[in-house]
Amino acid sequence: MYPDQPRVGVGAVVFKNDKILLVLRGKPPAEGVWAIPGGRLNLGETLKEAAEREIREETGIDIRAGEPVFTFDVIERDPDGGIRFHYVIVDLAAEYVGGVPSAGDDAVEVRWVSAAEMDAMDVNPTTRKLLKTRFSFG
C-alpha cells in the first residue's frame, strides 16, 4: 500500500565513549544498511518523546532526547513513478542514560561503533553526512 501523504520519522544521535549507536535496518527503505536508530512519530507525541520511545524499542537503550540537529527527506519511487515511501526525518541530539544494546522492532543488529569501525561498514550515506558534518565523526 502506497502512502497518501509524507510520514514523519525521528532519529537520535547517541554517543557513548567516543562511539555512535547504530542499527542494522531490517526493513525497507533502508534494509541491510547501518543507520541512526529511530522510527515513526505517533499522533500526539513530541519529537523528543518519539525519539526516546523509538530508541528504547529498537535498541534497548534509554536516552534523553535533545534538540534537532539534522532534517532530511527519504522518497522512494517505483519504476512507474509511484511513491513507495516518503518520510521526513528529524534527527535529534541525545544523551545516553543507560541500557545494553539489544536489537528490537525493525533492527536486525545494534551496537556502539567507533569512527574507525564505521569506515568498513555499509552505513547509510545520509548518516555518514550527518555524523561528519555535524559531529566531525567518521
N, C-alpha and C positions, 0 to 999 in steps of 0.2 A: 504494500500500500504506500502510495506516494504522499508526501506531506502537502497540506493546503496552505501552509504558512511556515516561515522560519521558526525554529525552536531555539531556545536559549540554553546554552551549556555553560558550566562553570568548572574551573580547574584550580588547583592550588599548587604553588611553587613552594616546596618544603625542603629546607636544608637541615642536615644534622652532621656535625663533624666533617665539614667540607665535602659532603656528598649530597646528591639530589635524590629525592624519592621519585622513581619512575615505575610505570606499569607496562607490561606487555599486553596490548589490547587483544581481546578475543573475539570481537565483533566488528563489522563494518561501521563506519567508513575507514577506520584505521587498523583493521585486523592484522595481527602479526608484526606490529610496529611498536616500539617503545615510545612512551609519551608521558606528559604530565598527567597525574590522576585527576579524575573528575567525572562529571556526568550532567544530567539534566536538572534544570531549575524547575521546581514544582510550584504550582499556583499558590500564592500566599507566602512563599519563602523569600527571604532576602538573599542576596548573593552570598553573604557570609554564612548564613545558616545552611544554604545548599552546599557550599564548599565543605564545611565541617561534616555534614551528613554524608556526602558522597565519598570523601576521603576515608571516613570510618568504614563505610560499606564496602568500598573497593579495595582498601589496603589494610584495615585493622588498626590504622594509626589515628590517634587523636591529635587535632590541630586547633590552633586559634587563628582564624582567618583574619587577614588584614585588608588592605586596600587593593583595588585593581592595579595591575602592572602591565597588562597586555590584552588586547582585544583583536579577534580575527574572525573571518568567515570560513566555513567549510561548506562548499557547494559541490555536489557530485551529480553529473547528468548521465542519463543512459544514452545509448547510441542514437536514439531518436530525438534527443534534446530534452526529454522529460527530466524533471528534477527528482532524483532519488533521495538526496539528503540536502538539507540546508540548515546549518547550525550557525549561530552567532555565539562564539565562545569568549567568555571573560575569565581570564586567569588572575587570581589574587595572590599576593604575597601571603605566606602563612608561617606561623611559628609551630615547631614540633612541641607537643605536650607530652606524649607518651605512646606506648604500644609497640608491638613487634609486627613487622610486615607479614601479612598473610593475604594471599590473593582471594578476592571475593568479587561478587557482582560480575562484570564483564572482563575482569582482569585475569589473564592466564598465569601471570607471574608478577611479583612486585619485589623491588629491592632498592637499597641505597646504592647509588652509583657515583664513583669518582669521575672527574673530568677525563682522566686517562682511560678509564674503562669505557666511557661513553664513545670514545673515538672508534672502537671496534664493534659498536652495536648499531643495529638498524634503528636509528632514532628519527622520529618524525622531523622533517625539515623545519617546520614551524617551531617545534620545541627547541631545536638547536638554535634557531634565530633568536628566540626569546631568551634563552639562557646566556647566549653570547652577548647580545646587545644590551640587555637589562641587568645582567649579573656578572658579566665577564667570566663566564663559566663555560668550559669546553672549547 
